[in-house]
Amino acid sequence: MDDPTNPLKYEHRPTSRRAAAPSLAPRRYRRLFRRVALSTAGVTILPLLVMTGINYYQYQRAIEAETRQPIASQTTNAQRAVEFFLKERESALRFIVKQGTVTLDCNNAQLAKNLGSLRTSLSIGSFVDLGVIDATGRQRCYAGPYKLLGKSYKGQDWFHQVNQRGIYISDVFLGFRKSPHFVIAIRQEGAGGAFILRATIDTKELSEQILTIGLRPSSDAFLVNREGVLQSTSRNYGKVLDRCPLKVPHFTKGALVIKRTDRKGDVFLGYAYIENSPFVLMLTKRSEEVMGGWTSLRAEMLVFLGVSVILILMVIYFVSRNMVRRIREADVARAQVFHKMEYNNKLASVGRLAAGVAHEINNPLAIINEKAGLLQDRITLSDDDFPQEQKLLATIDSILNSVLRCSTITHRLLGFAKHMDIQFETIELDGLLKEVLGFLDKEATFRNIEVGFEIDDDTPSIESDRGQLQQVFLNIINNAFAAMDDGGRLEIAIGRQDDTTVAVHVKDDGMGIPSENLERIFEPFFTTKPGIGTGLGLSVTYGIVEKLGGDLRVKSEVGKGTRFIVKLPVSSPA
Amino acid sequence: MLLVDDERDFVDTLSKRLLARDYLVAVAYGGDQALEIVARDGCEVMILDLRMPGMGGIEVLQRIREEGHEVEVIILTGHGGAKEERAARALGAFEYLHKPADIDKLVDAMQRAHAKRNERRSAP
C-alpha cells in the first residue's frame, strides 16, 4: 500500500515539454541568425530590385520613345526639304523643255541663255552647266565651263538609268573649282525624238542648309550615298566625299530613328532615303544630350536603390541579431529553470525515499535495541552469575553500538528530508562568516591554513535564517579544508552583486574538482570518497541555499582550486 | 504507566525491562484499548506511539484532552518530523522522543513526567 521503500513510488515521470530541449550551442544561434537575416533580406530586397529593374527599363523605353519622336519629325521634314529641292530642280528643267526653248535641235547659244535664266531664278544650288544628249548618248549641245561637246555617254550606267527611269541624279563629285556638284538629268520626248537634258548643280548651299537642321553643336545632319560616302559636309563625320563612319542603314520608305554608336558614344540616328536619288539623309543627336533627363533620373533611382538596400541590410542585421540574442537568452533562462526544477524534483524524491526508509527502519531498530537491552538487564540486574558474563555483555554492547550507529544514520536521513521553517532575522554576513570560521579556528591553525577575508564596504545586511546559513558556510568551508593541503590558503570575499543580491565567494587552492564531477557534486549521495560520510552534505547545502531564495554555484580547476559562489537575496522573498 | 504501541515485540520487551526496574507498567496495543484503560483505571504517565492502525497517536492525545483525563504523555515514535512534534506538543505532549531510545533517557523522561503530575495534583 503505502510502502515508501518501493522505489517505483518515486518514479520520475518525464513531461513531454522537457523532452524536446534544444541545444544551446552558439552554432545553432549563428545558423538561426543567418536564416532569419537572409530570408528577411531576400524577401525585402529581391522585390525592391525587381521593381527597380522593371521601372528602370520602362522609364528608359518611355523616355527613349519620347526622344525619338522629335528626331523622326525633324528627319521627315528634312527629307521633304531635300526632296523638294530636287523636285524643284527637276521641274525647272522640265519647264524649260516645255517652253520649247530646248529641243533635240538645240544650239549652244540658246542653251547658254537658258542656263543664265536658271542661274538667276534659282539661286540656291546654282546650275553650273546644261547639256542636251541625244538618244545615242552623244552630247549635242552644251553650255557651261567644261568641254563636253561631242562627248559620248553611250555605255555609261547613268545614261542607261535615265533612259529607263526618266530621271537620274548622280552622286556628288568634286567638279568645277573643286567644289562639290551633282548631276541631274531628265529624259524628254520632244519634236524630233527623245533626248536627255543634263545639268550639273553646285551643292554648296544645299549642304549648308542641311547642316543648319542640326541646331546644337553635337547634332549633325548630312547626306550620304548608299555606299556611305558623304554627299554633304558633316559637322562630326567628315567633309564631303569622305567616308562616313556610320554604316548606312537599310532602305525604309519613310523616316526611321535608330540607335548607333560612333567614336564618342551612343547617338540617335534619324535617316530617310531620298526618292529618285542615291542620297540618304542622316540626322544624328547625341544620346546623353537628348536623354539628359533620363541619365539624371537613372542616377537618382540607383542612388535611392543603393541607399535603401544598405539601410535595409543594416536594419535587418541589427534587428535579427538582437532578436536572435533575445531568443538565446530566453532559451538559456528556460534551460536553467528546467534544470533547477528537475534537480528539485530529484532532491524531493530522494528526500521522500530517505525519510520513508528511515521511518520504517526505526521500528525494527527499536526492537533490537530493547531486546539487546533486555539481555543486558537480565545479566546485570539479576543475582545469578552467567558463564562468560563479560564476554556476553561485550557482545551485547556491540549490538547496542551498532543500533546507535544505525540510529544516527536514520536521523541524518530524516534531517535531510526535513522541511525546516526559516526564521528570518537581519544578519551581517561578515559577522556570521567570522563566527563560522571560529568553529574551524583550531583546525586552521593546526594545519597552517591561511584565511583571507575581504568584504566590500557597500555590502548590505541581509534577511535570512542564521542557523541555516551557518550550516551552509560550515559545510562549504569544511569541504574546502578537506580539499586543501596543509599550508594552503582559503579566501573569503563578500560583496554586493546587484541591487537585490549579495554574493559570498569561498575560494580554496586545494585539489579541485574534475569537470565531469562538477555537475554532480550537488547530487544527493554523490561522493568521491566512498565510505566516508553520506554524500549528503553538499546536496543539503544546495537545498538550504535554494530554500533561502539564493543560488549556489561552483567553479573549479583540477590542481588549482575550487570556488564556491553563494548568492543570497538581500530581503526575504515576499 | 501505560505503554501504547502496536509493535508487540517492542512494547512487550520494553515493559519487561521497565518491570525489572520496578515500574508498574500496563500495555495497550492500540488507541482504542489505551483509551479504554485510561477511562477505566486512570493513568499517570503514558508512553505513546504515533503510527498505529486505526486510531493513531495524535488522535489518542486529542481524545485524552477532550475527555479531560489528566495524563502526561510521552511520545515515542519511529516516524514523524518537526510537524508531528509541533502538533503533539500543541496537544499537550510532555516529551517527544525518537525510536530507538536509550532506556535511561526514557526512564528519566518518565520520572520527570511523574514529578510534574505530582506537582499538579498537589497544587490547589
Interface residues (C-beta under 8 A of the other chain):
Chain A: A355 H359 E360 I361 N362 N363 L365 A366 I367 I368 N369 E370 K371 G373 L374 D377 R378 L381 V403 S407 H411 L414 A417 K418 H419 M420 D421
Chain B: E7 D9 F10 T13 L14 K16 R17 A20 R21 T77 G78 H79 G80 G81 A82 H98 K99 P100 A101 I103
